[in-house]
Amino acid sequence: MHIKKNDNVIVLTGKDKGKKGKVLRVFPTANRVLVESVNIQKKSQRGKKKGEKGTMVEIAMPIHASNVKKIA
């Protein structure tokens, strides 16, 4: 069974175990999937204009496809 974009999945392992979400993007060569509101990482972002301060941005990162299960 293959996981595709817009499938509803549940996370089986890791820090987000038990969370449900929709698949936003699939990376077949890396065997990873991007699930909404799962595996959120904080990244620092530079200021866009001169003299502007940088900010912390939360970005969802892909997780391995074996760590999710498709639900109906």
Secondary structure, DSSP 8 states (H G I E B T S, - for coil): ----TT-EEEE-SSTTTT-EEEEEEEETTTTEEEETTSSEEEEEE--SSTT---EEEEEE--EEGGGEEE--
